Structure formats: structure tokens, C-alpha cells
Amino acid sequence: MAEHNDSYKILFSPYAVQKTGILCNRCKLHISDYTMACAPYRLSKETIEILLAIDQREYGFVQDHQKRFCFISLSFQNLFNRNSEEILMRTEILKLIPLKNKEFVYLVILKLTNCPPDISFLVDEYFKNYKSLESCYEAYKDKFIYIDAENLEILPVNTVSLISTLGTEKHILIYKFSTQKIIFLLHEEAKLIPEGKLITFRFYCDKCRFDVSGNVLSVKKYTPDAISTTIQLSFSPELTEVVLTYHKQVMDDVNMLQLI
């Protein structure tokens, strides 16, 4: 179980939103009789950080309530196999921090006066799963998945694109990948990517899409007409789950065949 300290903060990335089931458009800050819509940013057992878009009048109102008690409500979909549920928490406003280049948008840090059991369990379970994926990121680094017709029947991945610095996408041909590396092929006449360059891939899956970044490790000739490029990937919980699910499926299929 995760330790009870504020270092375990769930950053509500698309992955965390999916895993926790939080409904971002139903997060509300309640001060006195006033209710303001907000967006969850980070959550721990001791604090919650939200993004709040307010005008100058509302800013003064919130600022006047610093170090005073208020409430925040979070809604979740299928929390612990239950239907949509709202959790109301008593908090204390600690700080309002204006965001750079975002006029009238503030990061608000609130202290939980008492962490509800469901939130405590949610944080523990999230980081238990996250740490398990970090271990798998290392354990499965050399267990490559080859992209062929048979594996495409198993993998939830539909296409993979290379994202340029300008934000444009280019579909690429993946040769194989693991939790830590992607090897893809380019036509010999294509512009080569220099070693060390940071690049981003976008994976399109059956139910979601996610980005993975990494640095070019090597570029070498694969065939007379193709260049192989190897990327050293940063940790991605989404990609690690894809690799882990694939290998579990293959193992289940092998075990099933042994029983026949």
C-alpha cells in the first residue's frame, strides 16, 4: 500500500483520467453559497490541485477565503464497480497561483481536512498499478512484439504515426516494439532522423490514442531499399499495458493449446 504522504500525487493525464474514472467536467468548488466549475489537476491523500478560470471579482472572492474552509466535489464513473458517484470533501484553500500565458486561469491548491476512505483507496490502487507497470517497463524491455498479420489480430493498435515538431502526423511502418524500444522502417530515399533527436509517436488503438516519446538510438540500413531506425522510449504506462496484455494473451493461448 502507498505511504500516506503528499509525494503520491495523481497527475490527471489522459491515462490517469481513464484509470480513475474521474469525470473532469463535473468537478466543482463550493465556497459559502457560491459554486464554481473547475478542472482536477493533481490529487493526493492530503491535497488536491485544481484549475480554476475566474474573473477579477471572483479572484478577490476566492482570495478572501484563503486559509478558510470550503468544499470540493469530485465525480467518478464506475468507482470500484459502482455507478457514477460524487464525493464531497472538506478542504482549506492554501494557494492561488496564476498560470503563465493563461489569463484568468489559476492553479488552486487545497488541503484535505480529512481524506475520504474512497479517495485514500483510489490513490493507493492507482500507484500500486503504476509501480507494477514501471517494473514491467524494465522486465519487458527486450520482449519485442513483431508487427505481422497474426499479431495484428491480437494487438489493439490500429496505426502509429510520427509527430513532427510542427504537429503534423506521418504514418510509419513499425517493424517491432517493446516497452522501451520501437524499431521502424523508412524508405531509403526518406529524410533520415539524426541520432539523439527526440521524437514522438502517436498510437491509435481500438478505444483510445496516446503519445510516446523517445530519442533516436541508431539509424542503419535494413534492406537495400529500407532504413531501420531504433528509438529508446521513455516510460509510457499506456504502451507498457499494451505490451503486457499482448504477452499475457499469448501465454493464455499457449496454455489453452497445451490443454487440448
C-alpha positions in Angstrom: 0.0 0.0 0.0 1.3 3.5 -0.8 2.6 5.6 2.1 0.4 8.3 3.5 2.3 11.3 2.3 1.8 14.0 -0.3 4.5 12.7 -2.6 2.0 10.3 -4.1 0.0 12.7 -6.4 -2.1 11.5 -9.2 -1.5 13.9 -12.2 -4.7 13.8 -14.2 -3.2 12.9 -17.6 -5.4 11.2 -20.1 -4.2 7.9 -18.7 -5.0 8.8 -15.1 -8.4 10.1 -16.1 -9.2 6.8 -17.8 -7.9 4.7 -15.0 -9.5 6.6 -12.1 -12.8 7.2 -14.0 -12.9 10.8 -12.8 -15.4 13.0 -14.6 -13.4 16.2 -15.2 -16.5 18.2 -16.3 -18.2 17.6 -13.0 -15.6 18.9 -10.6 -16.9 21.8 -8.5 -15.5 24.1 -5.9 -18.1 25.2 -3.2 -17.3 28.4 -1.2 -20.0 29.5 1.1 -23.1 29.5 -1.1 -21.1 30.0 -4.3 -20.3 27.1 -6.7 -17.6 27.3 -9.4 -16.8 24.8 -12.1 -13.1 23.7 -12.1 -10.9 21.0 -13.5 -8.9 18.5 -11.4 -5.2 18.7 -11.9 -3.5 16.6 -9.2 -4.8 14.6 -6.2 -3.2 13.0 -3.2 -4.4 11.9 0.2 -3.5 15.3 1.7 -4.1 17.9 -1.1 -6.0 18.4 -4.3 -4.9 20.9 -7.0 -7.5 22.3 -9.4 -7.5 24.6 -12.4 -10.0 27.5 -12.0 -11.0 30.0 -14.6 -12.3 33.2 -12.8 -12.6 36.9 -13.4 -11.1 39.6 -11.2 -14.2 39.8 -9.0 -14.2 36.0 -8.4 -10.5 36.1 -7.8 -11.0 38.5 -5.0 -13.7 36.4 -3.6 -11.6 33.2 -3.6 -8.6 35.1 -2.2 -10.6 36.3 0.7 -11.4 32.7 1.6 -7.7 31.6 1.7 -6.9 29.6 4.9 -10.7 29.1 5.4 -12.8 26.0 4.9 -14.6 25.2 1.7 -15.8 22.1 -0.1 -14.9 20.4 -3.4 -16.9 17.7 -5.1 -15.4 15.1 -7.5 -17.4 12.7 -9.6 -16.3 9.3 -10.8 -17.7 6.8 -13.3 -17.7 3.2 -12.1 -15.7 3.9 -9.0 -14.9 0.4 -7.6 -17.5 -1.1 -9.8 -20.2 1.3 -8.6 -22.2 3.6 -10.8 -21.3 7.3 -11.1 -20.6 8.6 -7.7 -19.9 12.1 -6.3 -17.6 12.6 -3.4 -17.8 15.8 -1.3 -14.6 16.8 0.5 -14.0 19.5 3.1 -10.8 21.5 2.2 -8.8 24.5 3.1 -7.6 26.9 0.3 -3.8 27.2 0.6 -2.7 29.0 -2.5 -3.9 30.6 -5.8 -1.2 30.6 -8.5 -1.8 32.4 -11.8 -0.8 30.3 -14.8 1.7 31.8 -17.2 0.2 32.8 -20.6 -3.3 31.9 -19.3 -5.2 35.0 -18.4 -7.8 34.5 -15.6 -6.8 30.8 -15.1 -5.4 29.8 -11.7 -3.9 26.8 -10.1 -5.6 26.4 -6.7 -4.0 24.2 -4.0 -6.4 22.9 -1.4 -5.6 20.9 1.7 -8.0 18.0 2.6 -9.0 18.3 6.2 -9.9 14.6 6.2 -9.2 12.2 3.3 -12.4 10.1 2.5 -11.8 6.3 2.5 -12.7 6.0 -1.2 -10.1 8.7 -2.2 -7.4 7.0 0.0 -8.1 3.6 -1.6 -8.2 5.2 -5.1 -4.7 6.8 -4.6 -3.3 3.5 -3.2 -4.7 1.4 -6.0 -3.5 3.8 -8.7 0.1 3.9 -7.5 0.1 0.2 -6.8 -0.8 -0.4 -10.5 1.5 2.4 -11.7 4.5 0.9 -9.9 3.7 -2.5 -11.3 3.8 -1.0 -14.8 7.1 0.6 -14.1 8.5 -2.8 -13.1 7.1 -4.3 -16.3 8.7 -1.4 -18.3 12.1 -2.8 -17.2 11.1 -6.5 -17.3 9.7 -6.5 -20.8 12.3 -4.2 -22.4 13.7 -7.0 -24.6 10.5 -8.8 -25.3 9.7 -7.5 -28.7 6.4 -7.7 -30.5 6.7 -8.1 -34.2 4.1 -6.4 -36.3 2.8 -9.1 -38.6 -0.7 -10.3 -39.7 -1.0 -12.7 -36.8 -0.1 -10.2 -34.1 -2.3 -7.5 -35.6 -5.2 -9.8 -34.8 -4.2 -9.6 -31.1 -2.9 -6.1 -30.7 -5.4 -3.3 -30.1 -3.1 -0.9 -32.1 -4.5 0.2 -35.4 -2.0 2.7 -36.7 1.1 4.5 -35.5 2.1 8.0 -36.6 5.3 10.0 -36.3 4.5 13.5 -34.9 6.7 16.3 -36.3 7.7 19.4 -34.4 5.0 21.3 -36.3 2.4 18.9 -35.1 1.8 17.1 -38.4 1.4 13.3 -38.5 3.0 10.8 -40.8 2.0 7.1 -40.8 5.0 4.9 -40.3 5.7 1.1 -40.7 6.6 -0.4 -37.3 8.8 -3.4 -37.5 8.8 -4.4 -33.8 8.5 -2.8 -30.4 8.8 -3.4 -26.7 8.2 -1.3 -23.6 11.5 0.5 -24.1 12.1 0.5 -27.9 10.5 1.0 -31.2 12.1 0.0 -34.5 10.5 1.3 -37.6 11.4 1.3 -41.3 11.8 4.2 -43.7 12.3 4.1 -47.5 16.0 4.6 -48.3 15.2 7.9 -50.0 13.4 9.3 -47.0 15.0 12.1 -44.9 16.9 10.4 -42.1 16.3 11.3 -38.5 19.6 12.2 -36.7 20.7 10.1 -33.7 19.8 11.6 -30.4 16.8 13.5 -31.7 13.7 13.5 -29.5 10.6 12.3 -31.4 7.0 11.5 -30.6 4.8 8.7 -31.8 1.0 8.6 -31.6 -0.6 5.2 -31.2 -4.2 4.8 -32.4 -5.9 2.0 -30.6 -9.4 0.5 -30.6 -10.7 2.7 -27.7 -8.1 5.4 -27.3 -5.0 7.1 -28.6 -1.8 8.0 -26.7 1.6 9.6 -27.4 5.0 8.0 -26.6 8.3 9.9 -26.8 11.9 8.8 -27.1 15.3 9.5 -28.6 16.8 8.1 -31.7 19.3 5.4 -30.7 20.5 4.2 -34.1 19.9 4.5 -37.8 21.1 1.8 -40.2 20.4 0.1 -43.5 17.9 -2.8 -43.1 17.5 -3.8 -46.7 18.8 -2.3 -49.9 15.6 -0.2 -50.1 14.9 0.4 -46.4 16.5 2.2 -43.4 15.9 0.9 -39.8 15.5 3.5 -37.0 15.7 2.4 -33.4 14.1 4.6 -30.7 14.8 4.4 -26.9 11.4 5.2 -25.3 10.6 7.0 -22.1 8.2 5.2 -19.8 4.6 5.1 -21.1 2.0 3.4 -18.9 -0.3 3.0 -21.9 2.4 1.3 -24.1 3.5 -0.9 -21.2 -0.1 -2.1 -20.8 -0.3 -2.9 -24.5 2.9 -5.0 -24.3 1.9 -6.7 -21.1 -1.6 -7.5 -22.3 -0.2 -8.9 -25.5 2.2 -11.3 -23.7 -0.5 -12.4 -21.3 -2.8 -13.2 -24.2 -0.1 -15.2 -26.0 0.7 -17.1 -22.8 -3.0 -17.8 -22.2 -3.3 -19.1 -25.8 -0.2 -21.4 -25.3 -1.7 -22.8 -22.1 -5.0 -23.4 -23.8 -3.3 -25.3 -26.6 -1.5 -27.5 -24.0 -4.8 -28.5 -22.5 -6.3 -29.6 -25.8 
